[in-house]
Amino acid sequence: MSQDEQQVEIGGMVIDLSRFSPIPPRVRRLIVGALAALALLLLVLTSYYQVEPDEVAVIQRFGAFARTTEPGPHLRFPFGVETVTKVPVQRQLKMEFGFRTLRAGVQSTYAPPSQETESEAQMLTGDLNVAVVEWIVQYRIKDPRAYLFHVRQVPDTFRDMSEAAMREVVGDHSVDEVLTIGREAIAQLAKVELQRLCELYGIGIEVQQLVLQDVNPPDPVKPAFNEVNQAIQEKERAINEAWADYNKSVPKAKGEA
């Protein structure tokens, strides 16, 4: 290399390249080997993935759905060509309405009432009374492709659908049915309606169970409601006692006559 070729002018400064020693071949081989090992490591990390026993993996290629894979080790196109989203299809999921559990156990801990939980729970019954209804929905994801791609924000949509189904069913029953004798029937009807909505919108969810938890009148009217219930019970007790006296006295009087 000539003297002119060994000099480079940068920003008005002349740099003499002959002052810099070349990279030794051994160091060059080490650098090339390190880069090759790094590329191989990135290739392995971006192409291998593991699916757990209760999951399936949804593979997207350049953002479009490509396929689903079952539990076990798998390979994909590396470097972001294919992305993996794991969906727990075998796990039973749960949503709570009207309350929130902070810690489940023998003595569960619940979050204090909030505006969101109170608005979920307050419902108008068929006889124009207000009831505070708390319930849970247990479900599983049966179609991961539909769950991921058919509807945006599926958890929020499913929550709104469950609330709509429960309000519709409660609105067709009296407050006495909601609070006492009709709880099981209401829960079953709400489950059927919620599953119908899931099929209608194609969100890939199977409703496994819907259970009513606490159902009460609103706090401001609880004392009056309890007094009414107590009066009804006293009325029924008085009627039963009267019939008992009747069944005891009338046959005796007939016998004496």
SEROVO-936528 format. One record per residue (C-alpha): residue in three letters; x, y, z; residue number from 0. Coordinates in nm, 3 decimals, padded with zeros to 5 digits, always signed. Each point is the difference from the previous one (the first is absolute). Example, Ala and Ser with C-alpha at 12.3 -4.5 7.8 and 13.67 -1.06 7.14 Angstrom:
2
R    r        X        Y        Z    k
R  ALA  +01.230  -00.450  +00.780    0
R  SER  +00.137  +00.344  -00.066    1
This chain:
257
R    r        X        Y        Z    k
R  MET  +00.000  +00.000  +00.000    0
R  SER  +00.144  +00.340  -00.100    1
R  GLN  +00.041  +00.283  +00.241    2
R  ASP  -00.297  +00.186  -00.152    3
R  GLU  -00.222  -00.310  +00.044    4
R  GLN  +00.099  -00.023  +00.365    5
R  GLN  -00.131  +00.351  +00.071    6
R  VAL  -00.368  +00.095  +00.028    7
R  GLU  -00.138  +00.353  +00.029    8
R  ILE  -00.306  +00.036  +00.226    9
R  GLY  -00.143  +00.344  +00.074   10
R  GLY  +00.320  +00.173  -00.098   11
R  MET  +00.213  -00.234  +00.213   12
R  VAL  +00.245  -00.242  -00.158   13
R  ILE  +00.016  -00.342  +00.175   14
R  ASP  +00.296  -00.227  -00.062   15
R  LEU  -00.134  -00.359  -00.016   16
R  SER  +00.349  -00.142  +00.025   17
R  ARG  +00.002  +00.090  +00.370   18
R  PHE  -00.278  -00.257  +00.070   19
R  SER  +00.113  -00.360  +00.015   20
R  PRO  -00.214  -00.258  -00.190   21
R  ILE  -00.215  -00.253  +00.189   22
R  PRO  +00.195  -00.321  +00.060   23
R  PRO  -00.143  -00.307  -00.178   24
R  ARG  -00.061  -00.181  +00.329   25
R  VAL  -00.206  +00.288  +00.141   26
R  ARG  -00.183  +00.025  -00.331   27
R  ARG  -00.092  -00.369  +00.020   28
R  LEU  -00.119  +00.044  +00.358   29
R  ILE  -00.222  +00.292  -00.101   30
R  VAL  -00.144  -00.191  -00.295   31
R  GLY  -00.062  -00.304  +00.222   32
R  ALA  -00.170  +00.212  +00.266   33
R  LEU  -00.225  +00.163  -00.260   34
R  ALA  -00.088  -00.339  -00.148   35
R  ALA  -00.081  -00.139  +00.348   36
R  LEU  -00.216  +00.305  +00.075   37
R  ALA  -00.187  -00.042  -00.329   38
R  LEU  -00.053  -00.371  +00.073   39
R  LEU  -00.127  +00.081  +00.350   40
R  LEU  -00.244  +00.259  -00.137   41
R  LEU  -00.113  -00.253  -00.260   42
R  VAL  -00.076  -00.259  +00.269   43
R  LEU  -00.167  +00.247  +00.237   44
R  THR  -00.226  +00.145  -00.269   45
R  SER  -00.096  -00.333  -00.158   46
R  TYR  -00.060  -00.235  +00.299   47
R  TYR  -00.307  +00.017  +00.224   48
R  GLN  -00.170  -00.227  +00.252   49
R  VAL  -00.377  -00.045  +00.041   50
R  GLU  -00.126  -00.109  +00.343   51
R  PRO  -00.249  -00.290  +00.041   52
R  ASP  -00.301  +00.227  +00.061   53
R  GLU  +00.075  +00.231  -00.292   54
R  VAL  +00.005  +00.020  -00.378   55
R  ALA  +00.215  +00.242  -00.194   56
R  VAL  -00.135  +00.223  -00.274   57
R  ILE  +00.266  +00.079  -00.263   58
R  GLN  -00.014  +00.323  -00.199   59
R  ARG  +00.222  +00.053  -00.305   60
R  PHE  +00.056  +00.369  -00.068   61
R  GLY  -00.308  +00.065  +00.219   62
R  ALA  -00.238  -00.233  -00.186   63
R  PHE  -00.129  -00.325  +00.148   64
R  ALA  +00.207  -00.297  -00.120   65
R  ARG  -00.078  -00.303  +00.220   66
R  THR  -00.048  -00.132  +00.354   67
R  THR  +00.235  -00.242  +00.175   68
R  GLU  -00.067  -00.246  +00.281   69
R  PRO  +00.192  -00.036  +00.330   70
R  GLY  +00.368  -00.086  -00.024   71
R  PRO  +00.321  +00.145  -00.152   72
R  HIS  -00.027  +00.165  -00.342   73
R  LEU  +00.193  +00.211  -00.250   74
R  ARG  -00.106  +00.312  -00.189   75
R  PHE  +00.152  +00.234  -00.255   76
R  PRO  +00.251  +00.211  +00.193   77
R  PHE  +00.075  +00.372  +00.034   78
R  GLY  -00.362  +00.108  +00.036   79
R  VAL  -00.129  -00.154  -00.322   80
R  GLU  -00.240  -00.211  +00.208   81
R  THR  -00.136  +00.100  +00.342   82
R  VAL  -00.154  -00.226  +00.263   83
R  THR  -00.303  +00.070  +00.220   84
R  LYS  -00.079  -00.266  +00.261   85
R  VAL  -00.366  -00.051  +00.093   86
R  PRO  -00.106  -00.204  +00.310   87
R  VAL  -00.270  -00.217  -00.159   88
R  GLN  -00.008  -00.266  +00.275   89
R  ARG  -00.006  +00.242  +00.294   90
R  GLN  -00.326  +00.103  +00.166   91
R  LEU  -00.013  +00.379  +00.018   92
R  LYS  -00.220  +00.209  +00.226   93
R  MET  -00.156  +00.346  -00.003   94
R  GLU  -00.156  +00.168  +00.302   95
R  PHE  -00.286  +00.250  -00.010   96
R  GLY  -00.100  +00.231  +00.283   97
R  PHE  +00.309  -00.086  +00.207   98
R  ARG  +00.371  -00.070  -00.040   99
R  THR  +00.202  -00.266  +00.183  100
R  LEU  +00.344  +00.114  +00.113  101
R  ARG  +00.112  -00.334  +00.149  102
R  ALA  -00.189  -00.328  -00.022  103
R  GLY  +00.024  -00.259  +00.274  104
R  VAL  -00.173  -00.134  +00.310  105
R  GLN  -00.056  +00.361  +00.102  106
R  SER  -00.012  +00.191  -00.327  107
R  THR  +00.083  +00.368  -00.009  108
R  TYR  -00.214  +00.232  -00.213  109
R  ALA  +00.065  +00.347  -00.133  110
R  PRO  -00.206  +00.287  +00.144  111
R  PRO  -00.309  +00.093  -00.205  112
R  SER  +00.072  +00.238  -00.285  113
R  GLN  -00.212  +00.198  -00.244  114
R  GLU  +00.064  -00.265  -00.265  115
R  THR  -00.111  -00.296  +00.212  116
R  GLU  -00.302  +00.184  +00.135  117
R  SER  -00.117  +00.097  -00.350  118
R  GLU  +00.039  -00.362  -00.113  119
R  ALA  -00.204  -00.140  +00.287  120
R  GLN  -00.298  +00.239  +00.012  121
R  MET  -00.281  -00.129  -00.221  122
R  LEU  -00.368  +00.076  -00.061  123
R  THR  -00.234  -00.296  +00.044  124
R  GLY  -00.317  -00.072  -00.192  125
R  ASP  -00.222  +00.151  +00.271  126
R  LEU  +00.202  +00.327  -00.004  127
R  ASN  +00.201  -00.071  +00.312  128
R  VAL  +00.378  +00.025  +00.034  129
R  ALA  +00.217  -00.298  +00.095  130
R  VAL  +00.375  -00.024  +00.056  131
R  VAL  +00.113  -00.310  -00.189  132
R  GLU  +00.351  -00.145  +00.022  133
R  TRP  +00.101  -00.293  -00.221  134
R  ILE  +00.292  -00.181  -00.156  135
R  VAL  +00.047  -00.149  -00.347  136
R  GLN  +00.232  -00.296  -00.058  137
R  TYR  +00.103  -00.056  -00.360  138
R  ARG  +00.271  -00.135  -00.228  139
R  ILE  +00.136  +00.095  -00.341  140
R  LYS  -00.110  -00.265  -00.250  141
R  ASP  +00.108  +00.173  -00.325  142
R  PRO  +00.330  +00.189  +00.040  143
R  ARG  -00.007  +00.142  -00.353  144
R  ALA  -00.347  +00.152  +00.050  145
R  TYR  +00.099  +00.121  +00.348  146
R  LEU  +00.301  +00.190  -00.135  147
R  PHE  -00.124  +00.133  -00.333  148
R  HIS  -00.380  +00.019  -00.026  149
R  VAL  -00.066  +00.268  +00.262  150
R  ARG  +00.222  +00.267  +00.148  151
R  GLN  +00.048  +00.015  +00.378  152
R  VAL  -00.173  -00.331  +00.065  153
R  PRO  +00.014  +00.016  +00.385  154
R  ASP  -00.178  +00.338  +00.007  155
R  THR  -00.250  -00.116  -00.262  156
R  PHE  -00.071  -00.322  +00.188  157
R  ARG  -00.051  +00.195  +00.323  158
R  ASP  -00.250  +00.231  -00.167  159
R  MET  -00.182  -00.298  -00.153  160
R  SER  -00.027  -00.173  +00.337  161
R  GLU  -00.136  +00.311  +00.164  162
R  ALA  -00.252  +00.049  -00.281  163
R  ALA  -00.119  -00.363  +00.026  164
R  MET  -00.043  +00.021  +00.377  165
R  ARG  -00.189  +00.331  -00.017  166
R  GLU  -00.234  -00.139  -00.263  167
R  VAL  -00.085  -00.308  +00.208  168
R  VAL  -00.034  +00.190  +00.329  169
R  GLY  -00.227  +00.251  -00.176  170
R  ASP  -00.242  -00.283  -00.081  171
R  HIS  -00.038  -00.114  +00.365  172
R  SER  -00.139  +00.150  +00.317  173
R  VAL  +00.221  +00.109  +00.286  174
R  ASP  -00.123  -00.292  +00.214  175
R  GLU  +00.106  -00.247  -00.268  176
R  VAL  +00.341  +00.166  -00.033  177
R  LEU  +00.061  +00.003  +00.374  178
R  THR  -00.145  -00.340  +00.095  179
R  ILE  -00.172  -00.271  -00.197  180
R  GLY  +00.113  +00.081  -00.357  181
R  ARG  +00.376  +00.026  +00.039  182
R  GLU  +00.092  -00.330  -00.166  183
R  ALA  -00.238  +00.053  -00.290  184
R  ILE  +00.130  +00.354  -00.054  185
R  ALA  +00.360  -00.119  -00.002  186
R  GLN  -00.080  -00.273  -00.254  187
R  LEU  -00.191  +00.238  -00.229  188
R  ALA  +00.282  +00.256  +00.017  189
R  LYS  +00.255  -00.271  -00.088  190
R  VAL  -00.202  -00.107  -00.306  191
R  GLU  -00.039  +00.360  -00.116  192
R  LEU  +00.369  +00.074  +00.050  193
R  GLN  +00.100  -00.307  -00.202  194
R  ARG  -00.239  +00.109  -00.275  195
R  LEU  +00.172  +00.340  -00.015  196
R  CYS  +00.343  -00.168  -00.012  197
R  GLU  -00.109  -00.206  -00.299  198
R  LEU  -00.161  +00.301  -00.166  199
R  TYR  +00.315  +00.212  +00.019  200
R  GLY  +00.236  -00.293  -00.055  201
R  ILE  +00.246  +00.076  +00.279  202
R  GLY  +00.104  -00.364  +00.051  203
R  ILE  -00.110  -00.031  +00.365  204
R  GLU  -00.195  -00.282  +00.165  205
R  VAL  -00.194  +00.097  +00.314  206
R  GLN  +00.035  -00.287  +00.247  207
R  GLN  -00.177  +00.136  +00.306  208
R  LEU  -00.179  +00.312  +00.121  209
R  VAL  -00.062  +00.022  +00.374  210
R  LEU  -00.186  +00.266  +00.196  211
R  GLN  +00.191  +00.099  +00.312  212
R  ASP  -00.157  +00.253  +00.238  213
R  VAL  -00.335  +00.148  -00.104  214
R  ASN  -00.131  +00.272  +00.230  215
R  PRO  -00.219  +00.310  -00.004  216
R  PRO  +00.187  +00.333  -00.008  217
R  ASP  +00.145  +00.115  +00.332  218
R  PRO  -00.241  +00.298  +00.046  219
R  VAL  -00.306  -00.228  -00.015  220
R  LYS  +00.140  -00.305  +00.180  221
R  PRO  -00.167  +00.081  +00.335  222
R  ALA  -00.341  +00.048  -00.165  223
R  PHE  +00.048  -00.315  -00.207  224
R  ASN  +00.089  -00.200  +00.312  225
R  GLU  -00.307  +00.135  +00.178  226
R  VAL  -00.221  -00.106  -00.291  227
R  ASN  +00.154  -00.349  +00.001  228
R  GLN  -00.047  -00.023  +00.376  229
R  ALA  -00.364  +00.108  -00.033  230
R  ILE  -00.057  -00.264  -00.270  231
R  GLN  +00.154  -00.268  +00.220  232
R  GLU  -00.211  +00.107  +00.299  233
R  LYS  -00.310  -00.007  -00.223  234
R  GLU  +00.077  -00.354  -00.119  235
R  ARG  +00.070  -00.111  +00.356  236
R  ALA  -00.332  +00.144  +00.121  237
R  ILE  -00.185  -00.173  -00.284  238
R  ASN  +00.168  -00.332  +00.079  239
R  GLU  -00.083  +00.034  +00.369  240
R  ALA  -00.361  +00.082  -00.086  241
R  TRP  -00.028  -00.309  -00.221  242
R  ALA  +00.153  -00.209  +00.274  243
R  ASP  -00.261  +00.125  +00.247  244
R  TYR  -00.273  -00.061  -00.258  245
R  ASN  +00.113  -00.358  -00.066  246
R  LYS  +00.013  -00.059  +00.375  247
R  SER  -00.325  +00.164  +00.105  248
R  VAL  -00.244  -00.077  -00.284  249
R  PRO  +00.035  -00.381  +00.004  250
R  LYS  -00.031  +00.006  +00.379  251
R  ALA  -00.315  +00.211  -00.018  252
R  LYS  -00.150  -00.226  -00.265  253
R  GLY  +00.074  -00.300  +00.214  254
R  GLU  -00.167  +00.151  +00.304  255
R  ALA  -00.306  +00.099  -00.210  256
